[in-house]
Amino acid sequence: MNVPISIPERPVRERKPDWIRVKAPTGAGFNETRKLMRDLNLNTVCEEAACPNIGECWTKKHATVMILGDVCTRACAFCNVKTGMPRAVDPLEPEHVAIAAAKMGLEHIVITSVDRDDLPDGGASQFVKVIEALRRNTPNTTIEILTPDFRNKAQAAVEAIVTARPDVYNHNLETVPRLYPTIRPGARYYASLRLLETVKRHDPSIFTKSGVMLGLGEERMEVHQVMDDMRSADIDFLTMGQYLQPTPKHTKVMDFVTPAAFDAYAAIARAKGFLLVAASPLTRSSYHAGDDFAKMRDARALQLAKKR
């Protein structure tokens, strides 16, 4: 008797809409950026997080350096970075980051990291060393950092980093509070808000920035509430982008948010008083960061001039 064989179906990846398709990375600039990162043993969030804008940014010789290794101690449902036990911190990394910034001729650099819950300070001292190395080697380069939440170590970590005086301090809230248990289980929404509030309290001149992903099942009014929470923490710059599922094992896309909906969110955010808002399907934390920093600086100057 022939017994029918059941063949498991391969998971179907939902087709992306036209507005978030990007060209495959190619070109001399892209290859030069990749070679430089390899030569200096540097990791980038562009690669590790599978950013859709890598082709555009690397062709222009812009890259977001990811310090403290390429293995994260967390396992967020949206993130493509490897999870596990990280290796020892590279003592040469700060100088290598500064060399890369100099060789690429960067006017603005973005530094991020994996979560390092295994380190006594969460990795804050490495951020400080990178900032100091950049100030020594490329003093005209403005510095933007995108840090983890330094769980249970935030107060001391933030104080140390703020003392080193980056130009922009970014920490992403990622999503609405209701979705934290499934999307960002190792973090706490209000702890992240307090972190950014602490930056401003210690040094109001440092720009603060945070971002959220849309398409994870959030409701419109929940997004509006996150905006209000950010403004209560005096956050200057809000970024909003479409969540894209890196692999079938990651959390699914619940909705592809249209460009028109992003425009509507951006208009509401501006009305709530952010100095700058970047909202589009392909917006990411460090996408066009240099241009956005210049816009934010100009917006603050205009704001101060109106108060005189």
Backbone hydrogen bonds, N-H to C=O, Kabsch-Sander energy under -0.5 kcal/mol:
donor,donor_aa,acceptor,acceptor_aa,energy
3,V,1,M,-0.6
6,S,4,P,-0.5
7,I,5,I,-0.7
13,R,11,P,-0.6
20,I,17,P,-1.7
21,R,18,D,-1.4
31,N,27,G,-2.0
32,E,28,A,-2.5
33,T,29,G,-2.1
34,R,30,F,-2.3
35,K,31,N,-2.3
36,L,32,E,-2.3
37,M,33,T,-2.2
38,R,34,R,-2.1
39,D,35,K,-3.0
40,L,36,L,-1.9
41,N,38,R,-1.3
42,L,37,M,-2.9
43,N,66,M,-0.6
45,V,64,T,-1.9
46,C,64,T,-0.6
48,E,44,T,-2.3
49,A,45,V,-2.2
50,A,47,E,-1.5
51,C,46,C,-2.0
54,I,51,C,-1.3
57,C,53,N,-2.6
58,W,54,I,-2.6
59,T,55,G,-1.6
60,K,56,E,-1.2
61,K,58,W,-1.4
62,H,57,C,-2.6
65,V,63,A,-0.8
65,V,110,V,-1.5
66,M,43,N,-2.8
67,I,65,V,-0.7
67,I,112,T,-2.9
72,C,82,K,-3.4
73,T,115,D,-1.7
77,A,183,I,-1.2
78,F,183,I,-0.6
79,C,76,C,-0.9
82,K,70,D,-0.6
84,G,72,C,-2.3
93,E,90,D,-1.1
96,H,92,L,-2.2
97,V,93,E,-2.5
98,A,94,P,-1.9
99,I,95,E,-2.4
100,A,96,H,-2.4
101,A,97,V,-2.4
102,A,98,A,-2.1
103,K,99,I,-2.7
104,M,100,A,-2.3
105,G,101,A,-0.6
105,G,102,A,-0.6
106,L,101,A,-2.2
109,I,142,T,-2.4
110,V,63,A,-0.5
111,I,144,E,-2.8
112,T,65,V,-3.0
113,S,146,L,-0.7
114,V,67,I,-1.2
116,R,122,G,-0.5
119,L,116,R,-1.5
122,G,119,L,-1.3
124,A,121,D,-1.3
126,Q,123,G,-0.7
127,F,123,G,-1.4
128,V,124,A,-2.1
129,K,125,S,-2.2
130,V,126,Q,-2.3
131,I,127,F,-2.5
132,E,128,V,-2.5
133,A,129,K,-2.2
134,L,130,V,-2.4
135,R,131,I,-2.3
136,R,132,E,-1.9
137,N,133,A,-2.3
138,T,134,L,-2.8
141,T,138,T,-2.1
142,T,107,E,-3.0
144,E,109,I,-2.9
145,I,168,V,-2.5
146,L,111,I,-3.0
147,T,145,I,-0.5
147,T,170,N,-2.2
153,K,150,F,-2.9
154,A,150,F,-0.7
157,A,153,K,-2.1
158,V,154,A,-3.1
159,E,155,Q,-2.1
160,A,156,A,-2.1
161,I,157,A,-2.2
162,V,158,V,-3.0
163,T,159,E,-1.8
164,A,160,A,-1.0
164,A,161,I,-0.5
165,R,161,I,-0.5
165,R,162,V,-1.2
167,D,143,I,-1.9
168,V,143,I,-1.9
169,Y,207,F,-3.2
170,N,145,I,-3.4
170,N,168,V,-0.6
171,H,209,K,-2.1
173,L,211,G,-0.7
174,E,211,G,-2.6
175,T,173,L,-2.1
179,L,176,V,-1.4
180,Y,177,P,-1.5
182,T,179,L,-0.8
183,I,179,L,-3.0
184,R,180,Y,-1.7
187,A,184,R,-1.8
192,S,188,R,-1.9
193,L,189,Y,-1.9
194,R,190,Y,-2.3
195,L,191,A,-1.8
196,L,192,S,-1.7
197,E,193,L,-2.1
198,T,194,R,-2.4
199,V,195,L,-1.7
200,K,196,L,-1.6
201,R,197,E,-2.0
202,H,198,T,-2.2
203,D,199,V,-2.4
206,I,203,D,-1.6
207,F,167,D,-1.9
209,K,169,Y,-2.0
210,S,237,F,-2.3
212,V,239,T,-2.1
213,M,174,E,-3.4
214,L,241,G,-2.8
223,V,219,E,-1.8
224,H,220,R,-2.0
225,Q,221,M,-2.0
226,V,222,E,-1.9
227,M,223,V,-2.0
228,D,224,H,-2.1
229,D,225,Q,-2.5
230,M,226,V,-2.5
231,R,227,M,-2.4
232,S,228,D,-2.2
233,A,229,D,-1.3
234,D,231,R,-1.6
235,I,230,M,-2.3
236,D,208,T,-1.0
237,F,208,T,-1.8
238,L,276,L,-2.0
239,T,210,S,-2.1
240,M,278,A,-2.6
241,G,212,V,-1.7
242,Q,281,P,-1.9
243,Y,214,L,-3.1
250,H,247,T,-1.7
251,T,77,A,-2.4
254,M,215,G,-2.8
254,M,252,K,-0.5
255,D,215,G,-1.2
257,V,255,D,-0.8
262,F,258,T,-2.0
263,D,259,P,-2.3
264,A,260,A,-1.9
265,Y,261,A,-2.3
266,A,262,F,-2.6
267,A,263,D,-2.2
268,I,264,A,-1.9
269,A,265,Y,-2.6
270,R,266,A,-2.4
271,A,267,A,-1.8
272,K,268,I,-1.2
273,G,270,R,-1.4
274,F,269,A,-1.4
275,L,236,D,-1.4
276,L,236,D,-1.7
278,A,238,L,-2.5
280,S,240,M,-1.9
283,T,280,S,-1.3
287,Y,284,R,-1.3
289,A,286,S,-1.6
292,D,288,H,-2.5
293,F,289,A,-2.3
294,A,290,G,-1.8
295,K,291,D,-1.9
296,M,292,D,-2.5
297,R,293,F,-2.5
298,D,294,A,-2.1
299,A,295,K,-2.4
300,R,296,M,-2.1
301,A,297,R,-2.1
302,L,298,D,-2.3
303,Q,299,A,-2.2
304,L,300,R,-2.7
305,A,301,A,-2.1
306,K,302,L,-1.9
307,K,303,Q,-1.0
308,R,304,L,-0.7
308,R,305,A,-0.8
